[in-house]
C-alpha cells in the first residue's frame, strides 16, 4: 500500500507543496552558504585591559581594572598591558570589576 494519495488532484497538490518546500530549503541553503563565505568578524581592536578612573574633587582617582570592552568601565580610562593590569590588581590595590572579572582572565586567584 502506498503512502501517496490515490488520485491525481491530490498528487498534484502534494507535488506543488513539495516544490514550494524545496524552493524554501534551497533559499535557506544559499543564505547559509553566503553567511559562511563571509570572513569572520574580528573583535574590535583596543586594549585588553583598562584602568578606570573616577572623579573625586575634580581629580582622577584610580577605581578599577576592566577587560577592554567592559561597558562598566568609566569614561575616563587608561589602556593597560597584561603585565600592568596584573600588577595593578596584585600590588597596586586596585579592585577588579565584578562583572567582567579581569582577575580571572589574567589568571589571578581571589
Backbone as ProteinMPNN parsed JSONL, in Angstrom:
{"seq_chain_A": "XXXXXXXXXXXXXXXXXXXXXXXXXXXXXXXXXXXXXXXXXXXXXXXXXXXXXXXXXXXXXXXXXXXXXXXXXXXXXXXXXXXXXXXXXXXXXXXXXXXXXXXXXXXXXX", "coords_chain_A": {"N_chain_A": [[0.846, -1.175, 0.0], [0.592, 2.194, -0.844], [1.885, 5.3, 0.454], [1.18, 7.588, -0.717], [-1.303, 9.875, -2.056], [-4.258, 8.543, -3.665], [-5.433, 9.717, -5.903], [-5.241, 11.9, -8.813], [-5.636, 14.825, -8.518], [-4.999, 15.295, -5.775], [-2.38, 14.319, -5.745], [-1.157, 16.197, -7.44], [-1.456, 18.479, -5.843], [0.144, 17.767, -3.668], [2.588, 17.573, -5.013], [2.946, 20.27, -5.754], [3.176, 21.459, -3.209], [5.549, 20.225, -2.33], [7.385, 21.235, -4.219], [7.35, 23.976, -3.54], [8.294, 23.777, -0.898], [10.838, 22.696, -1.36], [11.977, 24.842, -2.723], [12.077, 26.749, -0.649], [13.874, 25.469, 1.104], [16.187, 25.383, -0.512], [16.647, 28.126, -0.79], [17.264, 28.77, 1.845], [19.604, 27.274, 2.179], [21.286, 28.594, 0.358], [21.41, 31.083, 1.626], [22.732, 30.37, 4.02], [25.163, 29.448, 2.978], [26.169, 31.817, 1.893], [26.444, 33.34, 4.221], [28.388, 31.841, 5.604], [30.493, 32.127, 3.876], [31.391, 34.689, 4.212], [34.009, 36.625, 5.697], [35.085, 35.962, 9.028], [33.962, 37.971, 11.753], [36.139, 40.221, 13.22], [37.176, 40.874, 16.546], [36.777, 44.122, 18.026], [39.546, 46.289, 17.716], [41.657, 47.176, 20.338], [42.585, 48.022, 23.718], [43.517, 45.297, 25.872], [43.003, 45.372, 28.563], [41.807, 47.817, 30.898], [42.371, 50.641, 33.013], [40.157, 52.12, 35.063], [39.022, 55.335, 35.884], [37.662, 57.402, 38.468], [36.118, 60.557, 39.262], [37.079, 62.604, 41.863], [36.651, 65.328, 43.772], [37.323, 66.845, 41.565], [39.599, 65.661, 40.626], [41.235, 62.893, 38.985], [40.824, 59.579, 40.175], [42.151, 56.409, 40.608], [40.123, 53.631, 40.035], [39.139, 50.94, 39.208], [40.019, 47.825, 37.547], [39.345, 46.701, 34.288], [38.237, 44.422, 31.699], [39.067, 45.2, 28.36], [36.729, 45.824, 26.705], [34.636, 46.19, 28.46], [31.529, 47.376, 29.472], [31.079, 48.688, 31.81], [33.257, 50.135, 32.556], [34.549, 53.287, 33.48], [34.171, 56.488, 31.815], [36.547, 57.85, 31.766], [39.594, 56.506, 31.273], [42.506, 54.351, 31.174], [44.53, 52.618, 28.93], [45.924, 49.381, 29.517], [48.707, 47.133, 29.634], [49.007, 43.537, 29.695], [50.783, 42.819, 31.747], [50.851, 45.219, 33.262], [48.182, 45.354, 34.112], [47.939, 43.013, 35.679], [49.779, 43.646, 37.672], [48.642, 45.963, 38.817], [46.363, 44.853, 39.957], [47.411, 43.007, 41.786], [49.591, 44.195, 43.253], [49.022, 46.882, 43.334], [46.674, 47.446, 44.663], [44.274, 47.951, 43.414], [40.922, 47.363, 42.626], [39.218, 44.596, 41.002], [36.867, 44.582, 38.343], [33.644, 43.455, 39.078], [31.953, 42.385, 37.265], [33.04, 41.934, 34.587], [35.299, 40.533, 35.317], [38.354, 40.717, 35.214], [40.445, 39.695, 36.694], [40.118, 36.926, 36.7], [40.467, 36.437, 33.991], [43.115, 37.153, 33.764], [44.318, 35.219, 35.242], [44.563, 35.405, 37.991], [44.071, 34.394, 41.221], [41.434, 34.743, 43.556]], "CA_chain_A": [[0.0, 0.0, 0.0], [1.376, 3.408, -0.996], [1.561, 6.402, 1.369], [0.788, 8.707, -1.554], [-2.745, 9.911, -2.344], [-4.614, 7.674, -4.783], [-5.985, 10.414, -7.073], [-4.391, 12.887, -9.469], [-5.676, 16.18, -7.931], [-4.227, 15.334, -4.522], [-0.967, 14.15, -6.107], [-0.704, 17.498, -7.944], [-1.348, 19.363, -4.672], [1.344, 17.335, -2.948], [3.735, 17.976, -5.836], [3.091, 21.725, -5.625], [3.686, 21.733, -1.859], [6.943, 19.787, -2.289], [8.175, 22.186, -5.0], [7.486, 25.177, -2.701], [9.172, 23.438, 0.231], [12.195, 22.565, -1.884], [12.453, 26.201, -3.014], [12.426, 27.371, 0.641], [15.089, 24.811, 1.597], [17.305, 25.847, -1.331], [16.911, 29.526, -0.435], [17.94, 28.765, 3.149], [20.957, 26.763, 1.931], [22.039, 29.688, -0.274], [21.633, 32.078, 2.681], [23.751, 29.853, 4.936], [26.44, 29.43, 2.262], [26.622, 33.205, 1.81], [26.857, 33.74, 5.567], [29.637, 31.153, 5.929], [31.554, 32.584, 2.97], [31.898, 35.973, 4.703], [35.077, 36.474, 6.692], [34.635, 36.074, 10.415], [34.133, 39.297, 12.332], [37.219, 40.335, 14.192], [36.799, 41.726, 17.669], [37.319, 45.465, 17.855], [40.908, 46.472, 18.2], [41.712, 48.047, 21.507], [43.369, 47.445, 24.81], [42.973, 44.104, 26.515], [42.568, 45.748, 29.901], [41.836, 49.262, 31.137], [42.254, 51.165, 34.371], [39.05, 53.063, 35.065], [39.174, 56.407, 36.866], [36.516, 58.192, 38.912], [36.497, 61.929, 39.603], [36.82, 62.993, 43.247], [37.174, 66.671, 43.974], [37.862, 67.33, 40.308], [40.825, 64.947, 40.254], [41.004, 61.477, 38.685], [41.27, 58.611, 41.176], [42.077, 55.048, 40.071], [38.987, 52.93, 40.631], [39.068, 49.503, 38.99], [40.549, 47.253, 36.311], [38.303, 46.065, 33.475], [38.598, 43.92, 30.376], [38.999, 46.353, 27.472], [35.428, 46.196, 26.144], [33.622, 46.175, 29.52], [30.679, 48.564, 29.4], [31.035, 49.336, 33.119], [34.436, 50.98, 32.759], [34.22, 54.709, 33.431], [34.563, 57.165, 30.572], [37.967, 58.167, 31.91], [40.291, 55.227, 31.406], [43.862, 54.26, 30.641], [44.81, 51.26, 28.479], [46.987, 48.693, 30.244], [49.207, 45.865, 29.107], [48.713, 42.406, 30.581], [51.658, 42.938, 32.913], [50.401, 46.358, 34.076], [46.9, 45.008, 34.733], [48.227, 42.05, 36.76], [50.482, 44.355, 38.745], [47.68, 46.845, 39.486], [45.46, 44.033, 40.761], [48.094, 42.307, 42.871], [50.426, 45.07, 44.085], [48.539, 48.255, 43.35], [45.49, 47.619, 45.49], [43.122, 48.333, 42.601], [39.955, 46.247, 42.582], [38.794, 44.064, 39.698], [35.437, 44.71, 38.052], [32.941, 42.244, 39.483], [31.15, 41.902, 36.14], [33.86, 41.357, 33.506], [36.271, 39.676, 36.002], [39.674, 40.672, 34.595], [41.337, 38.871, 37.511], [40.014, 35.554, 36.187], [41.075, 36.449, 32.653], [44.556, 37.272, 33.939], [44.81, 34.071, 35.993], [44.821, 35.773, 39.38], [43.096, 33.773, 42.093], [40.97, 35.584, 44.678]], "C_chain_A": [[0.895, 1.244, 0.0], [0.925, 4.471, 0.004], [1.111, 7.632, 0.599], [-0.712, 8.692, -1.794], [-3.067, 9.097, -3.595], [-5.076, 8.418, -6.035], [-5.071, 11.537, -7.548], [-4.475, 14.288, -8.84], [-4.874, 16.29, -6.631], [-2.738, 15.129, -4.776], [-0.386, 15.47, -6.618], [-0.538, 18.504, -6.792], [-0.093, 19.037, -3.875], [2.596, 17.749, -3.706], [4.002, 19.473, -5.699], [3.679, 22.094, -4.255], [5.166, 21.35, -1.747], [7.858, 20.736, -3.067], [8.399, 23.457, -4.185], [8.426, 24.927, -1.523], [10.617, 23.328, -0.224], [12.789, 23.942, -2.193], [12.865, 26.913, -1.718], [13.718, 26.778, 1.201], [16.3, 25.289, 0.804], [17.653, 27.304, -1.027], [17.658, 29.607, 0.898], [19.38, 28.276, 3.011], [21.818, 27.868, 1.328], [22.361, 30.767, 0.754], [22.758, 31.635, 3.616], [25.124, 29.815, 4.26], [27.016, 30.831, 2.138], [27.149, 33.671, 3.16], [28.201, 33.111, 5.942], [30.792, 31.611, 5.057], [32.142, 33.929, 3.408], [33.032, 35.727, 5.685], [34.521, 36.68, 8.098], [34.893, 37.48, 10.926], [35.246, 39.279, 13.356], [36.746, 41.193, 15.346], [37.413, 43.108, 17.471], [38.715, 45.566, 18.442], [40.879, 47.444, 19.372], [42.501, 47.37, 22.594], [42.692, 46.206, 25.384], [42.4, 44.415, 27.877], [42.654, 47.261, 30.04], [41.739, 49.547, 32.621], [41.215, 52.268, 34.306], [39.25, 54.073, 36.196], [37.83, 57.032, 37.201], [37.019, 59.589, 39.235], [36.102, 62.189, 41.047], [37.466, 64.349, 43.463], [37.817, 67.237, 42.718], [39.132, 66.639, 39.85], [40.505, 63.489, 39.94], [41.599, 60.584, 39.775], [41.085, 57.213, 40.584], [40.991, 54.268, 40.794], [39.071, 51.42, 40.458], [39.673, 49.119, 37.644], [39.41, 46.525, 35.614], [38.941, 45.408, 32.268], [38.267, 45.045, 29.406], [37.635, 46.767, 26.964], [34.307, 46.188, 27.183], [32.83, 47.48, 29.487], [30.588, 49.289, 30.731], [32.25, 50.229, 33.395], [34.024, 52.439, 32.609], [34.707, 55.322, 32.122], [36.042, 57.53, 30.591], [38.706, 56.87, 32.19], [41.665, 55.302, 30.783], [44.092, 52.826, 30.184], [45.999, 50.671, 29.238], [47.435, 47.452, 29.486], [48.812, 44.764, 30.098], [49.517, 42.513, 31.875], [51.189, 44.064, 33.838], [49.093, 46.039, 34.795], [47.104, 44.029, 35.887], [48.856, 42.76, 37.961], [49.52, 45.26, 39.523], [46.744, 46.052, 40.387], [46.158, 43.393, 41.956], [48.853, 43.244, 43.808], [49.841, 46.461, 44.264], [47.312, 48.5, 44.188], [44.262, 48.086, 44.721], [42.201, 47.117, 42.496], [39.654, 45.834, 41.156], [37.291, 44.282, 39.549], [34.766, 43.378, 38.383], [32.094, 41.655, 38.356], [32.019, 41.22, 35.095], [34.994, 40.476, 34.033], [37.639, 39.594, 35.308], [40.677, 39.825, 35.378], [41.287, 37.414, 37.07], [40.681, 35.441, 34.836], [42.591, 36.491, 32.735], [45.151, 36.12, 34.754], [45.164, 34.366, 37.434], [43.714, 35.165, 40.236], [42.727, 34.707, 43.224], [41.312, 34.927, 45.998]], "O_chain_A": [[1.852, 1.32, 0.771], [-0.251, 4.544, 0.362], [0.7, 8.622, 1.205], [-1.338, 7.633, -1.746], [-2.229, 8.979, -4.488], [-5.114, 7.832, -7.118], [-4.245, 12.054, -6.795], [-3.425, 14.899, -8.645], [-4.157, 17.268, -6.42], [-1.913, 15.719, -4.078], [0.741, 15.826, -6.276], [0.413, 19.285, -6.778], [0.641, 19.934, -3.459], [3.559, 18.223, -3.104], [5.149, 19.893, -5.546], [4.57, 22.938, -4.162], [5.948, 22.077, -1.133], [8.975, 21.015, -2.633], [9.518, 23.968, -4.138], [9.257, 25.774, -1.196], [11.522, 23.814, 0.454], [13.973, 24.176, -1.949], [13.885, 27.602, -1.689], [14.564, 27.51, 1.715], [17.342, 25.574, 1.393], [18.828, 27.67, -1.01], [18.573, 30.416, 1.057], [20.279, 28.81, 3.661], [22.961, 28.058, 1.745], [23.466, 31.309, 0.756], [23.632, 32.429, 3.963], [26.135, 30.115, 4.895], [28.227, 31.015, 2.265], [28.189, 34.325, 3.23], [29.054, 33.774, 6.53], [31.951, 31.497, 5.456], [33.26, 34.272, 3.023], [33.022, 34.739, 6.419], [33.605, 37.473, 8.313], [35.898, 38.105, 10.587], [35.284, 38.427, 14.244], [35.99, 42.144, 15.142], [38.449, 43.244, 16.821], [39.019, 45.016, 19.501], [40.135, 48.425, 19.359], [43.024, 46.271, 22.409], [41.467, 46.085, 25.382], [41.424, 43.798, 28.303], [43.47, 47.909, 29.385], [41.115, 48.806, 33.381], [41.381, 53.242, 33.571], [39.602, 53.707, 37.318], [36.966, 57.177, 36.336], [38.214, 59.785, 39.458], [34.941, 62.021, 41.421], [38.683, 64.496, 43.348], [38.758, 68.026, 42.804], [39.687, 66.984, 38.807], [39.609, 62.906, 40.55], [42.72, 60.801, 40.234], [40.0, 56.871, 40.114], [40.946, 54.249, 42.024], [39.074, 50.687, 41.447], [39.822, 49.942, 36.74], [38.617, 45.829, 36.247], [40.04, 45.778, 31.854], [37.29, 45.767, 29.607], [37.39, 47.962, 26.799], [33.133, 46.181, 26.811], [33.414, 48.564, 29.475], [30.069, 50.404, 30.783], [32.257, 50.991, 34.362], [33.245, 52.785, 31.721], [35.54, 54.75, 31.419], [36.707, 57.518, 29.555], [38.479, 56.217, 33.209], [41.958, 56.185, 29.977], [43.874, 51.897, 30.962], [46.957, 51.375, 29.557], [46.649, 46.809, 28.791], [48.342, 45.044, 31.201], [48.98, 42.318, 32.965], [51.136, 43.888, 35.055], [48.914, 46.411, 35.955], [46.511, 44.194, 36.953], [48.503, 42.5, 39.111], [49.579, 45.315, 40.751], [46.371, 46.522, 41.461], [45.559, 43.253, 43.022], [48.766, 43.101, 45.028], [50.138, 47.141, 45.246], [46.937, 49.652, 44.408], [43.305, 48.569, 45.325], [42.656, 45.99, 42.301], [39.814, 46.617, 40.22], [36.54, 44.177, 40.518], [35.259, 42.313, 38.013], [31.576, 40.546, 38.484], [31.778, 40.064, 34.746], [35.595, 39.736, 33.255], [38.04, 38.519, 34.863], [41.637, 39.304, 34.81], [42.315, 36.737, 37.068], [41.38, 34.466, 34.561], [43.278, 35.933, 31.88], [46.367, 36.058, 34.934], [45.972, 33.659, 38.037], [42.535, 35.411, 39.984], [43.586, 35.383, 43.789], [41.007, 35.474, 47.058]]}, "name": "protein", "num_of_chains": 1, "seq": "XXXXXXXXXXXXXXXXXXXXXXXXXXXXXXXXXXXXXXXXXXXXXXXXXXXXXXXXXXXXXXXXXXXXXXXXXXXXXXXXXXXXXXXXXXXXXXXXXXXXXXXXXXXXXX"}
